[in-house]
Each structure stands twice: as C-alpha cells, then as structure tokens.
Amino acid sequence: MIGEDIISLFASLGEVGMLLSLFVIIMIDGVLFPTLPEVWIVFIFGAQADLFSWGIVIILIASLSSLAGIFTLYGAVKMAGMPKWIQKRMRQYTQFLIIKDERLLLLNRIAPLVPYTGAFMAVCNWHPRKSAIYVMIGALAKFSVVVIISWLSFDNLRKEVAPWVSLGMVAIILLASLVLSVIYKKKIGMRGEPERSQ
C-alpha cells in the first residue's frame, strides 16, 4: 500500500518522519486518490500512544495537510482549467444536493458525496476563506474522533490488540459514512427523476 511505502521512506527520521509521512499521505488523498488516512492515523498514533500531546499534534498535522491537499487541487484547477463539459456536469451534480455551497465541505466529512473537493471548489466558485474554515472544522472533528478512538483502545487494551480494535471501529465509521452517502445519492436520484405519467 502507498501509505506503508511513504512511512518506510521517512521512517529513519523517527517521530518527525511519522508526521511527514502523515502529511504526504493526506496530501495525496486530497489531490490524487483515496489513501485511507484514518487507517494510517491509527498506526502513527500507536507509535507514541502514551503521550496526549502526540495525539494533538497528529490531529493538527492531519487537518493542515487535508487543507493543503484540497487547496493544492483547487489552485491547479484554477490555473489549468477543466473541459467545459466536465464543469457543467459538476455544477449540475451540486445543484441536486440540498446543500449547494461551501457548507457541503463540512457535510462531506460525514457522508462523502463530493470527490476531489478542491476541483469542485474551483469549478463552483466557492469562497476560498469560507471553504478553508469548513474544511478545517470538518477535518479537526473527524481526525479528533479517530485519535480519541485510538487513544481509548491503546489506553485500555494490550498493545498488540489495540490497533486492530481501533481500525475496526474506524472501519465501522467509514462504512457508516459510505452508507449515508449512498442513501443520500439515491434520494437525490429519486428527487431528480421526472414523474411518470399514470
């Protein structure tokens, strides 16, 4: 897995290397493709699970790298542009959603409805400052939950078992998010369908 390769690349730098790995993993998640950052947060937290400050640093680094990744993609799309037909489809998609503006970035942390959020920000002309605030609030909340789950597991269970219990609970949260997103998209599809004549 790419996350494992990145961690191996920076492993010689110790704790700083762990944090650099996390930053890169989440940057890739925001710009290119999903890297399951929640999984790597659990393992990186486990390296120093006895330190409360380590959890705080992980939450901050993860949130800042999420912001950096999304805004890197935003800047790239703003500079390079996108084909008109793709822009049209992206705008049409957001028009079907109940929330159509920057607040969608916050909802996206609970139910992932919008992939490549930086590109949507650029195409839909969302306000950069508002977008940054919603991205940070959502990231801080989500990564805090992951770290708290990890902390509780490592604090109450044997070190060999704790990461797997944490991952199980994180997997349940991610699965619930995906289910919510599928349900929401189905409701959108039903709402968008023209009524059939009797």
C-alpha positions in Angstrom: 0.0 0.0 0.0 1.2 3.5 -0.8 0.8 4.6 2.9 3.2 1.9 4.0 5.7 2.9 1.3 5.6 6.5 2.4 6.0 5.7 6.1 9.0 3.5 5.2 10.5 6.3 3.2 10.5 8.7 6.2 11.0 6.0 9.0 14.6 6.9 9.6 13.5 10.4 10.8 11.7 9.0 13.8 8.6 10.9 15.1 9.2 13.8 12.6 9.3 11.2 9.8 6.0 9.8 11.0 4.4 13.2 10.9 5.9 13.9 7.5 4.5 10.6 6.3 1.1 11.5 7.5 1.2 14.9 5.9 2.2 13.4 2.5 -0.4 10.6 2.7 -3.2 13.1 3.4 -1.9 15.5 0.7 -2.2 12.6 -1.8 -5.7 11.9 -0.5 -6.7 15.5 -1.2 -5.1 15.8 -4.6 -4.9 12.5 -6.4 -6.7 9.4 -5.0 -8.0 8.0 -1.7 -5.2 6.8 0.7 -7.4 6.0 3.7 -5.7 8.5 6.1 -7.8 7.3 9.0 -6.0 3.9 8.9 -2.5 5.5 9.0 -3.5 7.8 11.8 -4.2 4.8 13.9 -0.8 3.2 13.3 1.1 6.5 13.6 -0.7 7.3 16.8 0.3 3.9 18.1 4.0 4.9 17.9 3.6 7.2 20.9 0.1 6.3 22.3 1.1 7.2 25.8 1.6 10.9 25.0 -1.5 13.1 25.0 0.4 15.8 23.1 1.2 13.3 20.3 -2.5 12.9 19.6 -3.0 16.7 19.5 0.0 17.1 17.0 -1.4 14.3 14.8 -4.9 16.0 14.7 -3.3 19.3 13.7 -0.9 17.9 11.1 -3.7 15.7 9.6 -6.1 18.7 9.4 -3.5 21.1 7.9 -2.4 18.5 5.3 -6.1 17.9 4.4 -6.4 21.7 3.9 -3.2 21.8 1.9 -4.2 18.9 -0.3 -7.6 20.3 -1.1 -6.2 23.8 -1.9 -3.4 22.4 -4.0 -6.0 20.8 -6.2 -8.1 24.0 -6.1 -5.1 26.0 -7.3 -4.3 23.5 -10.0 -7.8 23.6 -11.4 -8.0 27.4 -11.2 -4.7 27.7 -13.1 -5.1 24.9 -15.7 -8.9 24.9 -16.0 -11.1 21.9 -16.9 -13.1 20.9 -20.0 -16.4 22.8 -20.2 -18.5 19.6 -20.3 -16.9 18.3 -17.1 -17.5 21.7 -15.4 -21.2 21.6 -16.5 -21.6 18.1 -15.0 -20.0 19.0 -11.7 -22.3 22.1 -11.4 -25.3 20.0 -12.3 -24.4 17.5 -9.6 -24.1 20.0 -6.8 -27.5 21.5 -7.9 -29.2 18.2 -7.0 -27.8 18.4 -3.4 -29.7 20.0 -0.6 -26.6 21.9 0.4 -25.0 23.6 -2.7 -22.4 25.9 -1.3 -19.2 25.7 0.8 -21.1 24.0 3.7 -21.0 20.9 1.5 -17.3 20.6 2.5 -18.4 20.1 6.1 -21.2 17.5 5.2 -18.6 15.7 3.1 -16.7 14.7 6.2 -19.8 12.8 7.5 -21.1 11.4 4.2 -18.6 11.6 1.3 -20.8 13.0 -1.5 -18.2 15.0 -3.4 -14.9 13.6 -4.5 -11.9 15.9 -5.4 -13.4 18.7 -3.3 -10.7 21.1 -4.4 -11.8 20.8 -8.0 -15.5 21.4 -7.0 -14.4 24.5 -5.1 -12.7 25.9 -8.2 -15.5 25.0 -10.7 -18.4 26.1 -8.5 -16.5 29.3 -7.4 -16.8 28.7 -3.7 -15.3 31.4 -1.5 -11.8 30.3 -0.5 -11.9 31.6 3.1 -15.3 30.0 3.8 -14.1 26.8 2.2 -11.0 26.8 4.3 -13.0 27.3 7.5 -15.4 24.4 6.7 -12.5 22.1 5.6 -10.6 22.8 8.9 -13.7 22.3 11.1 -14.6 19.1 9.4 -11.0 17.8 9.4 -10.4 18.7 13.1 -13.7 17.0 14.1 -13.2 13.8 12.1 -9.5 13.3 12.9 -10.2 14.0 16.6 -12.7 11.2 16.6 -10.2 8.8 15.1 -7.5 9.8 17.6 -9.9 9.5 20.5 -10.9 6.0 19.4 -7.2 5.1 19.1 -6.4 6.6 22.5 -9.2 4.7 24.2 -8.1 1.5 22.6 -4.4 1.9 23.4 -5.2 3.0 26.9 -7.4 0.1 27.8 -6.2 -2.8 25.7 -2.9 -4.7 25.1 -0.6 -3.0 22.6 -0.9 -6.0 20.2 -4.7 -5.8 20.1 -5.3 -2.0 20.4 -4.5 -1.0 16.8 -6.9 -3.7 15.4 -9.7 -2.7 17.7 -9.1 1.0 16.7 -9.1 0.0 13.0 -12.3 -2.0 13.4 -14.1 1.0 15.0 -12.7 3.4 12.3 -13.8 0.9 9.6 -17.4 1.0 11.1 -17.4 4.8 11.0 -16.1 4.8 7.4 -18.7 2.2 6.3 -21.5 4.2 8.0 -20.3 7.3 6.1 -20.4 5.4 2.8 -23.8 4.0 3.5 -25.1 7.5 4.4 -23.6 8.8 1.1 -25.3 6.0 -1.0 -28.6 6.6 0.7 -28.3 10.4 0.1 -27.4 9.9 -3.5 -30.3 7.5 -4.1 -32.7 10.1 -2.6 -31.2 12.7 -4.9 -31.7 10.4 -7.9 -35.3 9.8 -7.0 -35.9 13.5 -6.5 -34.2 14.3 -9.8 -36.3 11.8 -11.8 -39.2 13.2 -13.8 -42.6 12.0 -12.6 -44.0 9.2 -14.8 -47.5 9.6 -16.2 -50.1 7.3 -14.8 
